[in-house]
């Protein structure tokens, strides 16, 4: 069955360092992958989308990579700040591309001042 | 442009009751998707509506249903509530398909006693 795993439930990073979050998937080949940020008590907010034919995408301090051979996406936040503390979710379309999106369970990122 | 709104924000019900949740998408968005979020299962896709028709459905029992009106507003209904239905229910709107960027509402926190 199709499976998405995000590297850890929680990650503590010192302010100013680069935070790297991992999203691994098995048993299928998504056409694209999205990253969302979710703060407590709020709905997820879209951050970045990367397609299967793209290796890397950047937006300000954010960078996403997509390795379809390793079946893995890495999400980087450079020069991290306490305000970056949140839960980050990855999401992929399903194998038969039937418009059903599946989400990982998320990684809670804590940026320590 | 106003964001996605959901009502009510909080709801407490008892087992066996039914509940109706409402979602107003961003103006111009025609696709509305519903998700259930729990700590154990993460964010799970319930269904997607487009032009008043259910376009996709996740793996939830028939107690979960929804509809979409001509103005794209959507409602979801859960009948015969069970304790396990306690969750954050999120609505997301997108322009045409839920594989486009989705904009999430703040969610409705449902507690079943």
Contacts between the chains, C-beta under 8 A, distances in Angstrom:
chain1	res1	chain2	res2	distance
A	32	B	99	7.5
A	34	B	101	7.7
A	36	B	104	8.0
A	41	B	106	7.4
A	41	B	107	8.0
A	42	B	106	5.7
A	42	B	107	7.5
A	43	B	4	7.4
A	43	B	90	5.1
A	43	B	92	7.3
A	43	B	104	3.0
A	43	B	105	5.4
A	43	B	106	5.5
A	43	B	107	5.4
A	44	B	43	7.3
A	44	B	90	7.5
A	44	B	102	8.0
A	44	B	104	5.0
A	45	B	104	7.0
A	46	B	101	4.9
A	46	B	102	6.5
A	46	B	103	7.1
A	49	B	101	6.8
A	89	B	42	7.8
A	89	B	43	6.6
A	91	B	43	8.0
A	93	B	99	5.6
A	98	B	56	6.6
A	99	B	48	6.8
A	99	B	55	6.8
A	99	B	56	5.4
A	99	B	97	5.6
A	99	B	98	5.8
A	99	B	99	5.3
A	100	B	45	5.7
A	100	B	48	7.9
A	100	B	56	5.3
A	100	B	58	6.7
A	101	B	33	7.9
A	101	B	45	6.1
A	101	B	98	6.1
A	101	B	99	6.6
A	101	B	102	7.9
A	102	B	45	6.9
A	103	B	35	7.8
A	103	B	42	5.8
A	103	B	43	4.0
A	103	B	44	7.6
A	103	B	45	8.0
A	104	B	42	6.8
A	105	B	41	7.8
A	105	B	42	3.7
A	105	B	43	7.9
A	106	B	42	6.5
A	106	B	43	7.9
